[in-house]
Amino acid sequence: MTTIVPTLMTGSGQRTLVPTTMTASNTFVYKPGTGQILMLRNATAGALTPILDGVGGTTVPVAGIGNVSVAAGFNAAPLLPPQPLQSRSTRLARSCRALST
């Protein structure tokens, strides 16, 4: 299990982000009020689906509903593999063809 190094975004000036190669199980310690941001980037050839889960989270009380289970975590949107860059001229040519048909 790899611990993701937090980068605090408080104050002014540039920040150096420390990339972490994700494994099957990673830990990110969230500290409210510190301005932390979690950025995920997929550099693999396939889609990845991160699951965000708090430590020991089981249920959360919701007004009008009762207790809601959060034990399975939150499935975030899949991170798709990177797409090859296209030149502006290629995109423009495709747009012009689409408009002319």
Contacts in CASP RR format, 6 or more apart in sequence:
PFRMAT RR
TARGET T0000
AUTHOR 0000-0000-0000
METHOD contacts of the structure
MODEL  1
MTTIVPTLMTGSGQRTLVPTTMTASNTFVYKPGTGQILMLRNATAGALTP
ILDGVGGTTVPVAGIGNVSVAAGFNAAPLLPPQPLQSRSTRLARSCRALS
T
1 23 0 8 1.000
1 25 0 8 1.000
1 26 0 8 1.000
1 27 0 8 1.000
2 20 0 8 1.000
2 21 0 8 1.000
2 22 0 8 1.000
2 23 0 8 1.000
2 26 0 8 1.000
2 27 0 8 1.000
3 26 0 8 1.000
3 27 0 8 1.000
3 28 0 8 1.000
3 29 0 8 1.000
4 20 0 8 1.000
4 26 0 8 1.000
4 27 0 8 1.000
4 28 0 8 1.000
4 38 0 8 1.000
5 18 0 8 1.000
5 20 0 8 1.000
6 28 0 8 1.000
6 29 0 8 1.000
6 31 0 8 1.000
6 34 0 8 1.000
6 36 0 8 1.000
7 15 0 8 1.000
7 16 0 8 1.000
7 17 0 8 1.000
7 18 0 8 1.000
7 36 0 8 1.000
7 37 0 8 1.000
8 15 0 8 1.000
8 34 0 8 1.000
8 35 0 8 1.000
8 36 0 8 1.000
9 15 0 8 1.000
9 35 0 8 1.000
9 36 0 8 1.000
9 37 0 8 1.000
10 34 0 8 1.000
10 35 0 8 1.000
17 39 0 8 1.000
19 41 0 8 1.000
20 26 0 8 1.000
22 40 0 8 1.000
22 48 0 8 1.000
28 38 0 8 1.000
30 36 0 8 1.000
30 38 0 8 1.000
40 50 0 8 1.000
40 76 0 8 1.000
40 79 0 8 1.000
41 79 0 8 1.000
42 48 0 8 1.000
42 79 0 8 1.000
42 80 0 8 1.000
42 81 0 8 1.000
42 82 0 8 1.000
43 82 0 8 1.000
44 81 0 8 1.000
45 81 0 8 1.000
46 80 0 8 1.000
46 81 0 8 1.000
47 78 0 8 1.000
47 79 0 8 1.000
47 80 0 8 1.000
47 81 0 8 1.000
48 78 0 8 1.000
48 79 0 8 1.000
49 75 0 8 1.000
49 76 0 8 1.000
49 77 0 8 1.000
49 78 0 8 1.000
49 79 0 8 1.000
50 75 0 8 1.000
50 76 0 8 1.000
50 79 0 8 1.000
51 72 0 8 1.000
51 73 0 8 1.000
51 74 0 8 1.000
51 75 0 8 1.000
51 76 0 8 1.000
52 73 0 8 1.000
52 74 0 8 1.000
52 76 0 8 1.000
53 70 0 8 1.000
53 72 0 8 1.000
53 73 0 8 1.000
53 74 0 8 1.000
54 70 0 8 1.000
54 73 0 8 1.000
57 70 0 8 1.000
57 71 0 8 1.000
58 69 0 8 1.000
58 70 0 8 1.000
58 71 0 8 1.000
59 67 0 8 1.000
59 68 0 8 1.000
59 69 0 8 1.000
59 70 0 8 1.000
59 71 0 8 1.000
60 67 0 8 1.000
60 68 0 8 1.000
60 70 0 8 1.000
61 67 0 8 1.000
61 68 0 8 1.000
62 68 0 8 1.000
END
